[in-house]
């Protein structure tokens, strides 16, 4: 069995309408370890939120969550971390040779087999036209525990550059985007809002096109939109989120099943969407 979760957004527990169901998620991880006992646990992106919080603060505040991941690993469950747009910066840990909390790698995308079924895992921002990967690291770099984009934070984008040439390229990118796409604050807001106000069906159709173009893949599993669903043909499965009132996840065997944690009494959601 493969279990898939996405869009936990750790670090947003006290930040308004988009807040993480942190306590429920920790209880769920105990259930995964002790009762479900899958062979694989896939963290399909946006597990941490580095656009709103400082990376060190999130890591410190959610140490018990990372400990739960490690306990799953010690129980024989392979834990895989697929990067989303909000936690893209996490791969820097691997680049620096640090793996402080659990033995796993970070993947832009991942493929796993279950019997005759081949599952691909992408967070899903790849199918969202509003997302610009150039900003992912930058937004994490300038974020702190005070939300907002100030001049000093923007300047951090320049000072992060490793050479004068890259600093000039960064400055030109910010300037050209300011002319063609509007203010930095507005652009970031559009990238962030799309997760709850995007065209969900359009992104599902793009995900299904990915399956058609990759003949070695039977089902693609995504997150990002925060809308949990499985397509009628079973080729696209979205694990939803663990923010606000949502606590959904996928159970993958020969076919995907969409589950709701339901305060510790899991129920299957059998409705499918037509694309």
ZATOR-858927 format. One record per residue: residue number from 1; x, y, z of N, C-alpha, C in turn. Coordinates in steps of 0.001 Angstrom, whole numbers, plus 500000, padded with zeros to 6 digits. Example, Ala and Ser with C-alpha at 12.3 -4.5 7.8 and 13.67 -1.06 7.14 Angstrom:
BEGIN
PT / i / n_u / n_v / n_w / ca_u / ca_v / ca_w / c_u / c_v / c_w
PT / 1 / 513190 / 494310 / 507800 / 512300 / 495500 / 507800 / 513200 / 496700 / 507800
PT / 2 / 512850 / 497750 / 507080 / 513670 / 498940 / 507140 / 512900 / 500030 / 507870
This chain:
BEGIN
PT / i / n_u / n_v / n_w / ca_u / ca_v / ca_w / c_u / c_v / c_w
PT / 1 / 500836 / 498809 / 500000 / 500000 / 500000 / 500000 / 500880 / 501253 / 500000
PT / 2 / 500443 / 502268 / 499267 / 501098 / 503577 / 499266 / 500104 / 504596 / 499817
PT / 3 / 500538 / 505409 / 500772 / 499709 / 506480 / 501317 / 500292 / 507816 / 500864
PT / 4 / 499423 / 508731 / 500435 / 499863 / 510017 / 499894 / 499161 / 511160 / 500623
PT / 5 / 499943 / 512132 / 501080 / 499396 / 513360 / 501661 / 500070 / 514547 / 500989
PT / 6 / 499413 / 515677 / 501012 / 500008 / 516893 / 500454 / 499409 / 518108 / 501134
PT / 7 / 500073 / 519236 / 500940 / 499545 / 520544 / 501344 / 499177 / 520581 / 502829
PT / 8 / 500159 / 520255 / 503668 / 499977 / 520377 / 505110 / 500219 / 521822 / 505529
PT / 9 / 501151 / 522499 / 504876 / 501499 / 523901 / 505144 / 501848 / 524110 / 506608
PT / 10 / 502755 / 523278 / 507100 / 503220 / 523434 / 508479 / 503789 / 524841 / 508685
PT / 11 / 503441 / 525427 / 509799 / 503880 / 526776 / 510113 / 502782 / 527806 / 509991
PT / 12 / 501618 / 527403 / 509474 / 500526 / 528368 / 509261 / 499388 / 528180 / 510260
PT / 13 / 499669 / 527539 / 511402 / 498598 / 527185 / 512333 / 497815 / 528395 / 512834
PT / 14 / 498454 / 529537 / 512974 / 497798 / 530719 / 513539 / 497757 / 531877 / 512555
PT / 15 / 497561 / 531563 / 511278 / 497666 / 532602 / 510261 / 496398 / 532748 / 509433
PT / 16 / 495238 / 532741 / 510099 / 494007 / 533060 / 509404 / 493366 / 531892 / 508699
PT / 17 / 492700 / 532129 / 507543 / 491890 / 531091 / 506900 / 492700 / 529926 / 506349
PT / 18 / 493986 / 530147 / 506032 / 494828 / 529049 / 505567 / 495695 / 528619 / 506746
PT / 19 / 495206 / 527645 / 507495 / 495955 / 527200 / 508670 / 496067 / 525681 / 508653
PT / 20 / 497171 / 525200 / 509174 / 497455 / 523772 / 509149 / 496718 / 523048 / 510264
PT / 21 / 496153 / 521891 / 509932 / 495555 / 521004 / 510942 / 496659 / 520135 / 511545
PT / 22 / 497542 / 520781 / 512253 / 498767 / 520154 / 512702 / 498524 / 518993 / 513661
PT / 23 / 497696 / 519197 / 514673 / 497465 / 518151 / 515667 / 496810 / 516926 / 515040
PT / 24 / 495851 / 517146 / 514157 / 495202 / 516027 / 513478 / 496205 / 515284 / 512600
PT / 25 / 497106 / 516023 / 511983 / 498082 / 515388 / 511109 / 499040 / 514501 / 511904
PT / 26 / 499458 / 514959 / 513085 / 500331 / 514137 / 513918 / 499608 / 512860 / 514350
PT / 27 / 498329 / 512973 / 514702 / 497543 / 511783 / 515048 / 497446 / 510839 / 513854
PT / 28 / 497264 / 511413 / 512677 / 497179 / 510610 / 511461 / 498474 / 509838 / 511219
PT / 29 / 499614 / 510484 / 511426 / 500893 / 509809 / 511216 / 501064 / 508624 / 512160
PT / 30 / 500550 / 508752 / 513379 / 500577 / 507619 / 514307 / 499720 / 506480 / 513780
PT / 31 / 498567 / 506823 / 513224 / 497670 / 505831 / 512613 / 498350 / 505148 / 511422
PT / 32 / 499039 / 505929 / 510608 / 499763 / 505359 / 509463 / 500811 / 504364 / 509944
PT / 33 / 501562 / 504759 / 510959 / 502646 / 503914 / 511459 / 502137 / 502633 / 512111
PT / 34 / 501089 / 502756 / 512943 / 500675 / 501626 / 513780 / 499576 / 500764 / 513172
PT / 35 / 498721 / 501358 / 512312 / 497568 / 500612 / 511812 / 497605 / 500393 / 510302
PT / 36 / 497727 / 501461 / 509540 / 497766 / 501280 / 508082 / 499006 / 500514 / 507650
PT / 37 / 500141 / 500888 / 508197 / 501423 / 500238 / 507905 / 501657 / 500042 / 506399
PT / 38 / 501643 / 501134 / 505635 / 501907 / 501018 / 504193 / 503387 / 500731 / 503956
PT / 39 / 503707 / 500337 / 502751 / 505115 / 500168 / 502401 / 505753 / 501513 / 502076
PT / 40 / 504929 / 502489 / 501583 / 505453 / 503783 / 501158 / 504544 / 504892 / 501673
PT / 41 / 505154 / 505992 / 502118 / 504442 / 507217 / 502460 / 505020 / 508326 / 501602
PT / 42 / 504160 / 508931 / 500770 / 504604 / 510006 / 499878 / 504083 / 511335 / 500405
PT / 43 / 504993 / 512243 / 500679 / 504666 / 513616 / 501055 / 504713 / 514437 / 499778
PT / 44 / 503532 / 514706 / 499211 / 503476 / 515211 / 497839 / 503426 / 516733 / 497763
PT / 45 / 504332 / 517386 / 498479 / 504521 / 518816 / 498309 / 503763 / 519704 / 499268
PT / 46 / 504342 / 520879 / 499522 / 503802 / 521889 / 500433 / 503551 / 521312 / 501825
PT / 47 / 504458 / 520467 / 502275 / 504382 / 519967 / 503638 / 504716 / 521094 / 504600
PT / 48 / 505716 / 521886 / 504257 / 506076 / 523074 / 505025 / 505764 / 524307 / 504191
PT / 49 / 505562 / 525434 / 504875 / 505239 / 526667 / 504162 / 506338 / 527692 / 504424
PT / 50 / 507252 / 527813 / 503452 / 508356 / 528753 / 503592 / 508067 / 530098 / 502932
PT / 51 / 506877 / 530267 / 502372 / 506517 / 531572 / 501838 / 506004 / 532477 / 502945
PT / 52 / 505489 / 531902 / 504001 / 504909 / 532690 / 505084 / 505754 / 532691 / 506348
PT / 53 / 506592 / 531685 / 506495 / 507356 / 531541 / 507729 / 508829 / 531343 / 507441
PT / 54 / 509642 / 531710 / 508386 / 511064 / 531469 / 508299 / 511342 / 529974 / 508390
PT / 55 / 512271 / 529482 / 507557 / 512554 / 528053 / 507485 / 512979 / 527503 / 508842
PT / 56 / 513825 / 528230 / 509556 / 514296 / 527742 / 510855 / 513165 / 527672 / 511874
PT / 57 / 512263 / 528633 / 511819 / 511153 / 528649 / 512772 / 510210 / 527473 / 512543
PT / 58 / 509901 / 527211 / 511275 / 509016 / 526085 / 510970 / 509654 / 524778 / 511422
PT / 59 / 510935 / 524627 / 511137 / 511642 / 523410 / 511522 / 511624 / 523229 / 513035
PT / 60 / 511867 / 524297 / 513768 / 511876 / 524225 / 515233 / 510486 / 523931 / 515786
PT / 61 / 509478 / 524646 / 515292 / 508128 / 524507 / 515836 / 507520 / 523141 / 515549
PT / 62 / 507944 / 522513 / 514456 / 507314 / 521259 / 514034 / 508260 / 520071 / 514146
PT / 63 / 509156 / 520142 / 515118 / 510110 / 519058 / 515314 / 509402 / 517732 / 515549
PT / 64 / 508249 / 517749 / 516273 / 507541 / 516492 / 516545 / 506972 / 515876 / 515277
PT / 65 / 506626 / 516704 / 514288 / 506126 / 516163 / 513023 / 507253 / 515433 / 512298
PT / 66 / 508435 / 516064 / 512248 / 509572 / 515418 / 511609 / 509972 / 514148 / 512363
PT / 67 / 509808 / 514174 / 513680 / 510073 / 512977 / 514470 / 509104 / 511866 / 514087
PT / 68 / 507838 / 512215 / 513842 / 506842 / 511223 / 513426 / 507193 / 510636 / 512062
PT / 69 / 507714 / 511471 / 511151 / 508184 / 510944 / 509866 / 509297 / 509929 / 510084
PT / 70 / 510224 / 510276 / 510973 / 511345 / 509377 / 511246 / 510858 / 508076 / 511886
PT / 71 / 509846 / 508164 / 512746 / 509296 / 506957 / 513362 / 508631 / 506061 / 512324
PT / 72 / 507996 / 506666 / 511332 / 507436 / 505879 / 510231 / 508560 / 505159 / 509489
PT / 73 / 509632 / 505897 / 509243 / 510779 / 505295 / 508558 / 511356 / 504130 / 509369
PT / 74 / 511479 / 504317 / 510678 / 512029 / 503268 / 511533 / 511107 / 502054 / 511601
PT / 75 / 509803 / 502270 / 511356 / 508840 / 501167 / 511358 / 508829 / 500406 / 510037
PT / 76 / 509709 / 500781 / 509114 / 509807 / 500071 / 507845 / 509071 / 500711 / 506698
PT / 77 / 508572 / 501931 / 506880 / 507845 / 502652 / 505831 / 508825 / 503573 / 505108
PT / 78 / 508907 / 503439 / 503796 / 509753 / 504343 / 503011 / 509046 / 505689 / 502888
PT / 79 / 509721 / 506764 / 503316 / 509140 / 508104 / 503283 / 509790 / 508890 / 502153
PT / 80 / 508956 / 509414 / 501243 / 509441 / 510167 / 500083 / 508872 / 511580 / 500139
PT / 81 / 509722 / 512566 / 499907 / 509301 / 513976 / 499955 / 509374 / 514553 / 498548
PT / 82 / 508211 / 514822 / 497944 / 508129 / 515464 / 496631 / 507926 / 516959 / 496866
PT / 83 / 508716 / 517762 / 496222 / 508728 / 519195 / 496499 / 507558 / 519933 / 495855
PT / 84 / 506940 / 520812 / 496627 / 505910 / 521705 / 496110 / 506448 / 523109 / 495945
PT / 85 / 505602 / 524019 / 495517 / 506058 / 525392 / 495328 / 506375 / 526089 / 496649
PT / 86 / 505646 / 525760 / 497719 / 505874 / 526434 / 498998 / 507045 / 525857 / 499778
PT / 87 / 507484 / 524645 / 499482 / 508627 / 524074 / 500206 / 509785 / 523720 / 499278
PT / 88 / 509809 / 524340 / 498100 / 510860 / 524082 / 497123 / 512244 / 524328 / 497729
PT / 89 / 512344 / 525289 / 498613 / 513617 / 525662 / 499227 / 514179 / 524548 / 500108
PT / 90 / 513344 / 523569 / 500484 / 513798 / 522493 / 501367 / 514913 / 521681 / 500747
PT / 91 / 514995 / 521635 / 499437 / 516043 / 520849 / 498800 / 517417 / 521395 / 499133
PT / 92 / 517484 / 522632 / 499636 / 518763 / 523207 / 500028 / 519415 / 522369 / 501129
PT / 93 / 518592 / 521708 / 501963 / 519151 / 520838 / 502999 / 520008 / 519751 / 502384
PT / 94 / 519494 / 519138 / 501322 / 520240 / 518077 / 500661 / 521466 / 518650 / 499962
PT / 95 / 521309 / 519799 / 499324 / 522437 / 520426 / 498641 / 523579 / 520694 / 499614
PT / 96 / 523220 / 520998 / 500866 / 524226 / 521303 / 501878 / 524678 / 520057 / 502634
PT / 97 / 524132 / 518892 / 502268 / 524542 / 517653 / 502919 / 523902 / 517435 / 504273
PT / 98 / 522781 / 518137 / 504564 / 522137 / 518010 / 505868 / 520841 / 517226 / 505739
PT / 99 / 520666 / 516235 / 506604 / 519405 / 515489 / 506707 / 519135 / 515313 / 508191
PT / 100 / 518551 / 516310 / 508784 / 518499 / 516370 / 510231 / 517345 / 515588 / 510841
PT / 101 / 516275 / 515346 / 510086 / 515067 / 514862 / 510720 / 514627 / 513477 / 510276
PT / 102 / 514834 / 513121 / 509036 / 514420 / 511806 / 508585 / 515232 / 511421 / 507362
PT / 103 / 515370 / 510133 / 507181 / 516186 / 509638 / 506079 / 515331 / 509538 / 504824
PT / 104 / 515348 / 510552 / 504019 / 514634 / 510546 / 502754 / 515302 / 511533 / 501816
PT / 105 / 514929 / 511493 / 500573 / 515408 / 512455 / 499596 / 514266 / 513383 / 499207
PT / 106 / 514616 / 514485 / 498574 / 513623 / 515395 / 498021 / 513565 / 515185 / 496510
PT / 107 / 512359 / 515114 / 495965 / 512180 / 514852 / 494537 / 511323 / 515944 / 493895
PT / 108 / 511693 / 516451 / 492731 / 510759 / 517279 / 491960 / 509568 / 516458 / 491481
PT / 109 / 509821 / 515187 / 491143 / 508759 / 514252 / 490821 / 509258 / 512835 / 491094
PT / 110 / 508313 / 511911 / 491213 / 508651 / 510559 / 491656 / 507716 / 509576 / 490974
PT / 111 / 508210 / 508372 / 490705 / 507375 / 507300 / 490167 / 507554 / 506062 / 491029
PT / 112 / 506424 / 505426 / 491422 / 506444 / 504198 / 492210 / 505493 / 503190 / 491573
PT / 113 / 505820 / 501934 / 491730 / 504985 / 500859 / 491195 / 504222 / 500181 / 492328
PT / 114 / 502952 / 499864 / 492059 / 502204 / 498988 / 492949 / 501580 / 497901 / 492081
PT / 115 / 502159 / 496708 / 492135 / 501682 / 495647 / 491254 / 501757 / 496096 / 489808
PT / 116 / 500646 / 495990 / 489066 / 500662 / 496377 / 487651 / 500493 / 497875 / 487422
PT / 117 / 500275 / 498647 / 488490 / 499958 / 500072 / 488353 / 501185 / 500930 / 488620
PT / 118 / 501452 / 501842 / 487696 / 502557 / 502787 / 487838 / 501994 / 504150 / 488236
PT / 119 / 502436 / 504661 / 489385 / 501967 / 505945 / 489896 / 503067 / 506994 / 489765
PT / 120 / 502718 / 508144 / 489192 / 503625 / 509292 / 489152 / 503150 / 510307 / 490189
PT / 121 / 504112 / 510970 / 490843 / 503796 / 511954 / 491881 / 504442 / 513282 / 491515
PT / 122 / 503615 / 514282 / 491298 / 504045 / 515662 / 491131 / 503154 / 516506 / 492037
PT / 123 / 503717 / 517558 / 492609 / 502891 / 518371 / 493488 / 501701 / 518960 / 492753
PT / 124 / 501902 / 519419 / 491529 / 500793 / 519937 / 490728 / 500955 / 521382 / 490309
PT / 125 / 501888 / 522119 / 490936 / 502099 / 523497 / 490489 / 502622 / 523535 / 489058
PT / 126 / 503129 / 522390 / 488581 / 503616 / 522313 / 487196 / 502496 / 522539 / 486192
PT / 127 / 501249 / 522325 / 486612 / 500104 / 522498 / 485717 / 499374 / 523821 / 485978
PT / 128 / 499996 / 524689 / 486762 / 499387 / 525957 / 487138 / 500125 / 527082 / 486427
PT / 129 / 499501 / 527739 / 485457 / 500212 / 528756 / 484658 / 500636 / 529981 / 485464
PT / 130 / 500071 / 530197 / 486649 / 500444 / 531358 / 487450 / 501736 / 531157 / 488229
PT / 131 / 502195 / 529926 / 488319 / 503396 / 529653 / 489107 / 504656 / 529930 / 488293
PT / 132 / 505589 / 530638 / 488894 / 506870 / 530942 / 488277 / 507972 / 530401 / 489185
PT / 133 / 508590 / 529264 / 488822 / 509586 / 528629 / 489700 / 510736 / 529553 / 490091
PT / 134 / 511016 / 530571 / 489276 / 512110 / 531486 / 489608 / 511908 / 532117 / 490981
PT / 135 / 510642 / 532326 / 491362 / 510341 / 532996 / 492615 / 510386 / 532065 / 493831
PT / 136 / 510324 / 530748 / 493624 / 510131 / 529835 / 494751 / 511231 / 529982 / 495798
PT / 137 / 512492 / 529925 / 495355 / 513595 / 530105 / 496298 / 513604 / 531511 / 496867
PT / 138 / 513349 / 532490 / 496010 / 513421 / 533881 / 496446 / 512401 / 534177 / 497546
PT / 139 / 511189 / 533640 / 497396 / 510154 / 533894 / 498394 / 510511 / 533263 / 499736
PT / 140 / 511149 / 532099 / 499695 / 511602 / 531483 / 500941 / 512768 / 532268 / 501524
PT / 141 / 513645 / 532748 / 500658 / 514819 / 533474 / 501109 / 514456 / 534744 / 501867
PT / 142 / 513451 / 535469 / 501382 / 513130 / 536753 / 501994 / 512058 / 536646 / 503054
PT / 143 / 511487 / 535458 / 503269 / 510401 / 535320 / 504234 / 510920 / 535352 / 505653
PT / 144 / 510110 / 535894 / 506549 / 510366 / 535774 / 507969 / 509021 / 535644 / 508655
PT / 145 / 508980 / 535766 / 509958 / 507730 / 535565 / 510662 / 506844 / 536805 / 510668
PT / 146 / 507249 / 537847 / 509973 / 506400 / 539019 / 509735 / 506034 / 538989 / 508264
PT / 147 / 504761 / 538724 / 507966 / 504349 / 538563 / 506579 / 504355 / 539912 / 505871
PT / 148 / 504886 / 539924 / 504653 / 504878 / 541143 / 503852 / 506165 / 541276 / 503081
PT / 149 / 506122 / 542071 / 502025 / 507311 / 542301 / 501207 / 507756 / 543737 / 501404
PT / 150 / 508872 / 543937 / 502081 / 509406 / 545269 / 502309 / 510595 / 545486 / 501394
PT / 151 / 511063 / 546721 / 501348 / 512214 / 547007 / 500491 / 513424 / 546192 / 500923
PT / 152 / 513651 / 546074 / 502230 / 514818 / 545331 / 502710 / 514725 / 543864 / 502322
PT / 153 / 513514 / 543321 / 502295 / 513348 / 541932 / 501894 / 513641 / 541774 / 500407
PT / 154 / 513170 / 542713 / 499620 / 513467 / 542653 / 498192 / 514981 / 542720 / 497972
PT / 155 / 515656 / 543555 / 498764 / 517090 / 543686 / 498599 / 517796 / 542361 / 498870
PT / 156 / 517212 / 541514 / 499732 / 517812 / 540206 / 500017 / 517906 / 539364 / 498755
PT / 157 / 517028 / 539594 / 497801 / 517109 / 538864 / 496543 / 518408 / 539202 / 495807
PT / 158 / 518830 / 540459 / 495922 / 520074 / 540843 / 495273 / 521273 / 540270 / 496029
PT / 159 / 521271 / 540417 / 497347 / 522431 / 540026 / 498132 / 522642 / 538519 / 498138
PT / 160 / 521594 / 537751 / 497796 / 521763 / 536304 / 497707 / 522560 / 535908 / 496474
PT / 161 / 522614 / 536770 / 495493 / 523309 / 536440 / 494255 / 524794 / 536210 / 494529
PT / 162 / 525366 / 535218 / 493845 / 526745 / 534841 / 494094 / 527760 / 535663 / 493294
PT / 163 / 527289 / 536466 / 492393 / 528210 / 537287 / 491609 / 527474 / 538546 / 491187
PT / 164 / 528236 / 539508 / 490724 / 527617 / 540746 / 490247 / 526724 / 540488 / 489045
PT / 165 / 527146 / 539543 / 488198 / 526343 / 539234 / 487016 / 524993 / 538650 / 487418
PT / 166 / 524995 / 537689 / 488341 / 523726 / 537104 / 488750 / 522873 / 538127 / 489501
PT / 167 / 523510 / 539048 / 490224 / 522761 / 540104 / 490890 / 522074 / 541006 / 489866
PT / 168 / 522797 / 541317 / 488784 / 522207 / 542132 / 487728 / 521056 / 541402 / 487046
PT / 169 / 521222 / 540089 / 486826 / 520156 / 539314 / 486222 / 518928 / 539299 / 487120
PT / 170 / 519154 / 539172 / 488434 / 518042 / 539191 / 489377 / 517336 / 540538 / 489343
PT / 171 / 518111 / 541600 / 489348 / 517526 / 542939 / 489304 / 516716 / 543142 / 488031
PT / 172 / 517264 / 542677 / 486889 / 516556 / 542823 / 485620 / 515260 / 542023 / 485618
PT / 173 / 515292 / 540806 / 486186 / 514085 / 539979 / 486260 / 513011 / 540680 / 487078
PT / 174 / 513379 / 541214 / 488226 / 512403 / 541912 / 489064 / 511853 / 543150 / 488350
PT / 175 / 512735 / 543870 / 487672 / 512303 / 545081 / 486974 / 511385 / 544747 / 485814
PT / 176 / 511761 / 543755 / 484989 / 510933 / 543404 / 483826 / 509586 / 542844 / 484277
PT / 177 / 509575 / 542039 / 485352 / 508303 / 541529 / 485857 / 507448 / 542656 / 486421
PT / 178 / 508100 / 543663 / 486995 / 507353 / 544813 / 487520 / 506638 / 545537 / 486384
PT / 179 / 507287 / 545627 / 485228 / 506699 / 546310 / 484074 / 505604 / 545457 / 483436
PT / 180 / 505873 / 544159 / 483262 / 504966 / 543297 / 482488 / 503907 / 542603 / 483337
PT / 181 / 504192 / 542389 / 484625 / 503284 / 541594 / 485449 / 502782 / 542311 / 486695
PT / 182 / 503242 / 543529 / 486930 / 502754 / 544273 / 488084 / 503673 / 544168 / 489286
PT / 183 / 503235 / 544728 / 490399 / 504046 / 544793 / 491607 / 504366 / 543392 / 492138
PT / 184 / 505506 / 543285 / 492790 / 505917 / 542008 / 493370 / 504857 / 541478 / 494323
PT / 185 / 504319 / 542357 / 495182 / 503326 / 541926 / 496154 / 502087 / 541346 / 495478
PT / 186 / 501648 / 541989 / 494387 / 500462 / 541512 / 493668 / 500746 / 540183 / 492982
PT / 187 / 501945 / 540064 / 492413 / 502293 / 538816 / 491726 / 502338 / 537653 / 492706
PT / 188 / 502956 / 537876 / 493855 / 503020 / 536828 / 494875 / 501624 / 536458 / 495342
PT / 189 / 500770 / 537461 / 495515 / 499401 / 537187 / 495957 / 498662 / 536322 / 494943
PT / 190 / 498871 / 536586 / 493636 / 498223 / 535768 / 492615 / 498743 / 534333 / 492645
PT / 191 / 500036 / 534169 / 492827 / 500609 / 532826 / 492898 / 500061 / 532067 / 494099
PT / 192 / 499834 / 532776 / 495183 / 499362 / 532148 / 496418 / 497870 / 531852 / 496357
PT / 193 / 497086 / 532785 / 495805 / 495639 / 532631 / 495759 / 495200 / 531509 / 494847
PT / 194 / 495996 / 531224 / 493841 / 495563 / 530274 / 492810 / 495225 / 528921 / 493413
PT / 195 / 495783 / 528611 / 494570 / 495551 / 527297 / 495156 / 494091 / 527121 / 495583
PT / 196 / 493414 / 528202 / 495854 / 492024 / 528097 / 496259 / 491067 / 528739 / 495258
PT / 197 / 491588 / 529480 / 494298 / 490723 / 530159 / 493340 / 491082 / 529813 / 491892
PT / 198 / 491859 / 528766 / 491701 / 492290 / 528414 / 490352 / 491217 / 527591 / 489640
PT / 199 / 491434 / 527393 / 488355 / 490548 / 526543 / 487571 / 490966 / 525097 / 487790
PT / 200 / 490297 / 524442 / 488728 / 490694 / 523103 / 489146 / 490555 / 522108 / 488002
PT / 201 / 489448 / 522168 / 487290 / 489229 / 521206 / 486206 / 490277 / 521350 / 485109
PT / 202 / 490684 / 522577 / 484846 / 491704 / 522790 / 483814 / 493011 / 522127 / 484230
PT / 203 / 493367 / 522247 / 485504 / 494599 / 521621 / 485971 / 494481 / 520098 / 485973
PT / 204 / 493289 / 519586 / 486287 / 493080 / 518142 / 486195 / 493248 / 517661 / 484758
PT / 205 / 492727 / 518422 / 483808 / 492857 / 518019 / 482404 / 494325 / 518031 / 481971
PT / 206 / 495080 / 519033 / 482451 / 496506 / 519066 / 482131 / 497227 / 517876 / 482746
PT / 207 / 496821 / 517488 / 483953 / 497435 / 516328 / 484596 / 497110 / 515052 / 483821
PT / 208 / 495879 / 514932 / 483352 / 495514 / 513756 / 482566 / 496292 / 513719 / 481260
PT / 209 / 496563 / 514882 / 480679 / 497368 / 514937 / 479466 / 498776 / 514414 / 479738
PT / 210 / 499282 / 514684 / 480938 / 500593 / 514161 / 481320 / 500597 / 512636 / 481269
PT / 211 / 499527 / 512004 / 481742 / 499431 / 510544 / 481716 / 499403 / 510048 / 480277
PT / 212 / 498652 / 510719 / 479428 / 498575 / 510306 / 478027 / 499920 / 510418 / 477324
PT / 213 / 500707 / 511439 / 477688 / 501983 / 511660 / 477027 / 503095 / 510784 / 477602
PT / 214 / 502883 / 510242 / 478810 / 503866 / 509373 / 479447 / 503262 / 507975 / 479557
PT / 215 / 503485 / 507180 / 478544 / 502799 / 505899 / 478425 / 503198 / 504891 / 479501
PT / 216 / 504298 / 505168 / 480218 / 504702 / 504264 / 481293 / 504033 / 504614 / 482622
PT / 217 / 503166 / 505630 / 482632 / 502448 / 506054 / 483835 / 500960 / 505737 / 483685
PT / 218 / 500378 / 505106 / 484717 / 498948 / 504801 / 484700 / 498120 / 505857 / 485423
PT / 219 / 498651 / 506361 / 486539 / 497918 / 507327 / 487363 / 498888 / 508408 / 487815
PT / 220 / 498449 / 509662 / 487751 / 499249 / 510750 / 488296 / 498585 / 511257 / 489573
PT / 221 / 499379 / 511424 / 490628 / 498891 / 511910 / 491915 / 499432 / 513314 / 492144
PT / 222 / 498539 / 514253 / 492428 / 498912 / 515651 / 492613 / 498322 / 516186 / 493909
PT / 223 / 498670 / 517433 / 494196 / 498068 / 518202 / 495286 / 497836 / 519605 / 494762
PT / 224 / 498357 / 520611 / 495496 / 498445 / 522007 / 495075 / 497116 / 522762 / 495101
PT / 225 / 496073 / 522218 / 494516 / 494818 / 522970 / 494414 / 494036 / 522973 / 495719
PT / 226 / 494349 / 522056 / 496634 / 493625 / 521856 / 497890 / 492239 / 521261 / 497666
PT / 227 / 491959 / 520813 / 496456 / 490677 / 520191 / 496134 / 490898 / 518692 / 495926
PT / 228 / 490486 / 517889 / 496896 / 490678 / 516442 / 496811 / 489667 / 515833 / 495856
PT / 229 / 490140 / 514970 / 494959 / 489231 / 514312 / 494014 / 489995 / 513269 / 493221
PT / 230 / 489237 / 512362 / 492620 / 489770 / 511403 / 491663 / 488930 / 511529 / 490394
PT / 231 / 489591 / 511539 / 489248 / 488856 / 511663 / 487993 / 488059 / 510396 / 487721
PT / 232 / 487021 / 510536 / 486910 / 486130 / 509411 / 486629 / 486870 / 508233 / 485997
PT / 233 / 487886 / 508528 / 485188 / 488631 / 507443 / 484557 / 489756 / 506913 / 485444
PT / 234 / 489939 / 507518 / 486630 / 490928 / 507037 / 487582 / 492358 / 507379 / 487261
PT / 235 / 492598 / 508215 / 486234 / 493969 / 508512 / 485829 / 494589 / 509667 / 486607
PT / 236 / 493761 / 510476 / 487290 / 494245 / 511622 / 488055 / 493665 / 511546 / 489457
PT / 237 / 494541 / 511640 / 490456 / 494101 / 511606 / 491851 / 494770 / 512747 / 492596
PT / 238 / 493962 / 513567 / 493254 / 494470 / 514708 / 494011 / 494222 / 514452 / 495491
PT / 239 / 495278 / 514529 / 496294 / 495174 / 514195 / 497720 / 494583 / 515301 / 498569
PT / 240 / 494290 / 516463 / 497986 / 493638 / 517524 / 498747 / 494601 / 518247 / 499654
PT / 241 / 494221 / 518439 / 500927 / 495067 / 519206 / 501837 / 494728 / 518881 / 503286
PT / 242 / 495555 / 519470 / 504159 / 495313 / 519413 / 505609 / 495299 / 520832 / 506161
PT / 243 / 494582 / 521722 / 505492 / 494407 / 523084 / 505978 / 492923 / 523368 / 506110
PT / 244 / 492618 / 524364 / 506959 / 491226 / 524725 / 507241 / 490471 / 523491 / 507714
PT / 245 / 489395 / 523120 / 507033 / 488596 / 521976 / 507481 / 488937 / 520688 / 506745
PT / 246 / 489970 / 520700 / 505912 / 490284 / 519546 / 505076 / 491297 / 518617 / 505749
PT / 247 / 491058 / 517315 / 505668 / 492003 / 516307 / 506185 / 491934 / 515067 / 505287
PT / 248 / 492365 / 515209 / 504063 / 492205 / 514123 / 503086 / 493549 / 513534 / 502695
PT / 249 / 493494 / 512303 / 502199 / 494704 / 511613 / 501765 / 494324 / 510520 / 500779
PT / 250 / 495314 / 510002 / 500078 / 495105 / 508931 / 499114 / 495680 / 507620 / 499642
PT / 251 / 494978 / 506542 / 499365 / 495482 / 505189 / 499586 / 495571 / 504537 / 498216
PT / 252 / 496771 / 504119 / 497843 / 497009 / 503575 / 496515 / 497324 / 502087 / 496605
PT / 253 / 496532 / 501315 / 495887 / 496833 / 499904 / 495689 / 496780 / 499696 / 494179
PT / 254 / 496042 / 498749 / 493706 / 495947 / 498637 / 492244 / 495134 / 499785 / 491660
PT / 255 / 494280 / 500402 / 492482 / 493532 / 501601 / 492100 / 493622 / 502608 / 493244
PT / 256 / 493491 / 503894 / 492946 / 493551 / 504898 / 494011 / 492221 / 505013 / 494754
PT / 257 / 492308 / 505271 / 496053 / 491133 / 505556 / 496867 / 491368 / 506865 / 497606
PT / 258 / 490334 / 507705 / 497656 / 490410 / 508984 / 498347 / 489753 / 508842 / 499715
PT / 259 / 490500 / 509214 / 500768 / 490026 / 509041 / 502131 / 489978 / 510381 / 502859
PT / 260 / 489069 / 510472 / 503830 / 489008 / 511616 / 504733 / 489308 / 511114 / 506138
PT / 261 / 490240 / 511757 / 506831 / 490636 / 511351 / 508176 / 489454 / 511387 / 509142
PT / 262 / 488580 / 512372 / 508987 / 487304 / 512414 / 509716 / 487504 / 512241 / 511222
PT / 263 / 488427 / 513022 / 511789 / 488686 / 512999 / 513246 / 488999 / 511607 / 513765
PT / 264 / 489746 / 510854 / 512990 / 490179 / 509541 / 513453 / 489264 / 508404 / 513087
PT / 265 / 488215 / 508687 / 512314 / 487304 / 507642 / 511848 / 487266 / 507705 / 510320
PT / 266 / 488313 / 507218 / 509655 / 488464 / 507432 / 508206 / 487279 / 506925 / 507394
PT / 267 / 486890 / 507726 / 506397 / 485815 / 507340 / 505483 / 486301 / 507562 / 504053
PT / 268 / 485832 / 506717 / 503141 / 486209 / 506851 / 501745 / 485259 / 507788 / 501020
PT / 269 / 485812 / 508653 / 500189 / 485026 / 509527 / 499333 / 484961 / 508885 / 497951
PT / 270 / 483783 / 508416 / 497585 / 483642 / 507626 / 496365 / 483242 / 508448 / 495143
PT / 271 / 482858 / 509699 / 495335 / 482460 / 510522 / 494198 / 483651 / 510794 / 493291
PT / 272 / 483421 / 510743 / 491979 / 484463 / 511021 / 490993 / 484056 / 512226 / 490163
PT / 273 / 485038 / 512910 / 489581 / 484741 / 514091 / 488782 / 484945 / 513786 / 487299
PT / 274 / 484056 / 514309 / 486476 / 484157 / 514184 / 485034 / 485009 / 515337 / 484503
PT / 275 / 485912 / 515029 / 483600 / 486778 / 516062 / 483023 / 486369 / 516350 / 481582
